[in-house]
Structures are given as structure tokens and as C-alpha cells.
Amino acid sequence: MQIGGLQKLTLIDYPGKIAATVFCIGCNFRCPWCYSRELVLPEEITPTPKFGVGAEKDFFNFLKGRKELLEGVVLCGGEPTIHKDLPEFCKKIKKMGFLVKLDTNGSNPEALKNLIKENLIDYVAMDIKAPKEKYNGAAGIKIDTGKIQESIDILKNGKIDFEFRSTILPQIHTKEDVMSIAKWIKDAKVYYLQQFRPEKTIDPAYEKCKPFSQEELESIQRVCNIYVFTKLRI
């Protein structure tokens, strides 16, 4: 597994758990407002001195010393499911007694299904980028929304704990767009609206974009609550 970085402690990335976050290198999307360009764009990857590219051994040595302190590991990116060795990586983490949370864009439902079937993950956070008709522009590439739908169905119809979430910003989403997403995932357990951060974005023009205000986010939240329980992450 190619590791681009490690956050040794997080109290917010895995709901209700004390965890570490592993940042996987590479992504099949090119969302213009993404602020993880150093993980997404190959020419931007700058590995840290210890937990850099390919530092799987370092990571597991770190986990050995945290068995009494951490409950789980968050796998994010980039997009973890593009890596063929993800199942084996998850298996090693699980064997050490840690829970595993997967952050995914939902573009690889087959990988998601297999990870759940083999009990290699315990929680999934799936990003919904935009309404179906706007997905290509939001993701920065041509997207098969049928695969996004399949991942949504896997989570909604399965037994694994999960959340849907969207990072929203006025330059990409209207209030009606976000409402359309909420309707799309109607009756899911929870839908998080995440505030956009204008920093080191894939398209530098988005670094100058102004996010939604707190009042605007709360207004969007109220409308989304008609379809799905919606919470804010500011």
C-alpha cells in the first residue's frame, strides 16, 4: 500500500472512536475544489520523512505501539479502493484488533462489496459529489453514475455502519443541487454537509472561492432534512 501520510491521532474522523488516519496516494477523480492535491496529483506527491510513499512497514510498527491507545484506523486519500492490495492491508489492521473505517468516492462498488463481505471494514463514509446530472463537472472527469448508485444501494441495503457526505460550495452547488442529493439518498441514516476549505485546491482558481456562510449552510440543512437526517461539519 502506498501511504502518503499519517495522522497519528484523530477524535473526529471516525465517529465515536479514537483513531489514526492513513492517507492513501492516488485518486481516479479530479474534483477541482479538492484540497488533497498532494495525494491526488502524482507530480504533487511529497512524502513525509517517515510515513511516506510505500512506508507500510513503518505504519504497522506504529500501530504495534498504539494497541492500548487507539480503537480504529481511518483509510482515506485520494481514493483507497483504487489499490488492489487494499483488502490485504485492511486484513492486517483487523488482525491487530483495530476497527477500520473506509472513506470512498463510491466509484468502485465491487471493491466496496467485497470488503464488506469479508468483514474487512467496519464503517464507511461515502462522498456524494453532486446530483447525477452534474457529476462529471463536480468530479472533474466522466463518471458512471450507475456505479455511484450501486455503492449507495450497497450501503443502504447492508448492515455495515455508514454515512453519506458532501463537501459543498457555491461555485459547484446550488441549494437545489444539495436538496437533490438528499432526495437521491432519501431515508439514509445520516447525511453530512461539509464546509469547503479554499486551500491548495487541484484547480488553483478555487483557492479564491468563498464558501457558504453558516446561515446558508443551516438553510440548506433544513431543506435536506425533509428527505434525510442532515448534520453539518464546519
Secondary structure as GFF3:
##gff-version 3
##sequence-region A 1 234
A	DSSP	beta_strand	3	10	.	.	.	ID=ss1
A	DSSP	beta_strand	19	24	.	.	.	ID=ss2
A	DSSP	alpha_helix	37	40	.	.	.	ID=ss3
A	DSSP	three_ten_helix	42	44	.	.	.	ID=ss4
A	DSSP	alpha_helix	56	64	.	.	.	ID=ss5
A	DSSP	beta_strand	72	76	.	.	.	ID=ss6
A	DSSP	three_ten_helix	80	82	.	.	.	ID=ss7
A	DSSP	alpha_helix	86	95	.	.	.	ID=ss8
A	DSSP	beta_strand	99	104	.	.	.	ID=ss9
A	DSSP	alpha_helix	109	117	.	.	.	ID=ss10
A	DSSP	beta_strand	123	127	.	.	.	ID=ss11
A	DSSP	three_ten_helix	132	134	.	.	.	ID=ss12
A	DSSP	alpha_helix	135	139	.	.	.	ID=ss13
A	DSSP	alpha_helix	145	157	.	.	.	ID=ss14
A	DSSP	beta_strand	161	168	.	.	.	ID=ss15
A	DSSP	alpha_helix	175	184	.	.	.	ID=ss16
A	DSSP	beta_strand	191	195	.	.	.	ID=ss17
A	DSSP	three_ten_helix	204	208	.	.	.	ID=ss18
A	DSSP	alpha_helix	214	224	.	.	.	ID=ss19
A	DSSP	beta_strand	230	233	.	.	.	ID=ss20
###
